[in-house]
Amino acid sequence: LSLPHGRVQNICCIGAGYVGGPTCAVIANKNPHLKVTVVDLSQPRIDAWNSPHLPIYEPGLQEIVELARDGSADRKPNLFFSTDVDAAIAEADLVFVSVNTPTKVSGTGAGFASELSYVESAIRKIAEVATTDKIVVEKSTVPVRTADSMREILSAIGKPGVRFEVLSNPEFLAEGTAIPDLLTPDRILIGSLVNESGLSAASALANVYAGWVPRDRIITMNLWSSELAKLAANALLAQRISSINALSAICEATGADVEEIAFACGTDTRIGSKMLRASVGFGGSCFKKDILSLTYISETLHLPEVAAYWRSVVDINEYQKDRFTNRIITCLYNSLTNKKIAVLGFSYKKDTGDTRESAAISIIKNLAGERAKISIYDPKVEERQIWQDLQGYGNVSSVAGAGSVKDFVTVENNVYDACADAHAIIILTEWDEFSNKAIAKPTAAQANKPTNGHASTNPRMDWSRVADTMKRPMFVFDGRNVVDARALEELGFRVECIGKPGTN
Ligand code: NAD
């Protein structure tokens, strides 16, 4: 495979989403000599990337995009957003495929597979358009051996004499910390075929990352290991959350405290302390979909016990959300009918406006089913997104028995209106402004990690002001363990936290 200048000079990224946008913004920033063009089929999304109002919220993203997109006195613009997919592919020597790979219900009844149609159409497009050799990079999370199908399509459709090399380069950024994750990644993973052309393509991609990532953090391995490593990493992360959440249920029934359990276990260096925060359940576009994909792969490989093992991680997550709702109903005297309930937080975690698979969606649906009056406040999620997510839950109205979701839900733009006259506050996202805990000093490691901007800038809510406006008795159900329960109890709240004995 020959690159016109012997190295990568022009990059195209297909898919201007949560991964494609921030990743290319960092690549362009750190490699001013490269031209980076991010393309998407969605005109509104591209328009937003070209405007002052980016389509996604990530701390630090705006500055990085503006610098590379608009240029400055000492650098030319080198980051472009466009819907002209063909032109961007044609001039690139390396093409990232960063399109969505959501879950689909498999037609064979074997479970929930990855929907690969977006990946396939991107690959077909590359094959049709290319007149020069290209390195094609799987950035999307895909089932192991997807590169096989890509290579087959590229060689069947590609023009004679045009060669392609397929690499796997999964993305490990977490939403909310995407920019620091991209700037100082734990590792960059590049998978290739272990032959001369595969290894040389891997080295060309490694050189792009070497613009800012230390060489010892750029790991190369065989293509299939790299593809599976991404699913494995997400499965292991989600499994830790389900493990601590499963323990939280035992804590609530026994008087043990899940934060003490997490501390006791996390100080064992073999276990480690990360991803052991009990919560109302994980959300986001990746964990559930990637575990379902792993489950499906296991089933198609005739490994039913392995499939059942991974499926239980998702099952516990669903159970945790239902358990939390049941606790609310029980504490509120088994009736939510016409009681106002304030839901604080709608995104699936703090510092992102992303609501995909957010626990809030299914919990609000459950509460609406009990005929509660729900008022929602989230500092970053736009109101139209909330309506879209709740309408998408078509059965809200049917569960509730009458009316549309708007009869049960209001969206407020501040915490005080959301909580006024409420019987209960439910915290579903760990936004800093909901916490009343003493602010911990950053650890040395956190202090050294560049953040490029501040995360949540809103002031903390005034809990005593809120208390003055609520119905008695007043409850807080903390689905993220962000409150100091004792301090709230002094204000007269009854507080129920995940994995801790309640006030009742
Ligand atoms: P996204 O839905 O935000 O963005 C995908 C974009 O691809 C959309 O804007 C869509 O319009 C565009 N697209 C789809 N088909 C296209 C085509 N044929 N041509 C041009 N554009 C097309 O998705 P995302 O969150 O950025 O995720 C992308 C991939 O990265 C997924 O496979 C996901 O699993 C993986 N991933 C996501 C995260 C995350 O935190 N969101 C982290 C790591 C990996």
Residues whose N, C-alpha, C, O or C-beta is under 5 A from the ligand:
A	BS01	NAD	I14 G15 A16 G17 Y18 V19 G20 V39 D40 L41 S42 S98 V99 N100 T101 Y118 S121 A122 K139 S140 T141 E171 F172 L173 A174 E175
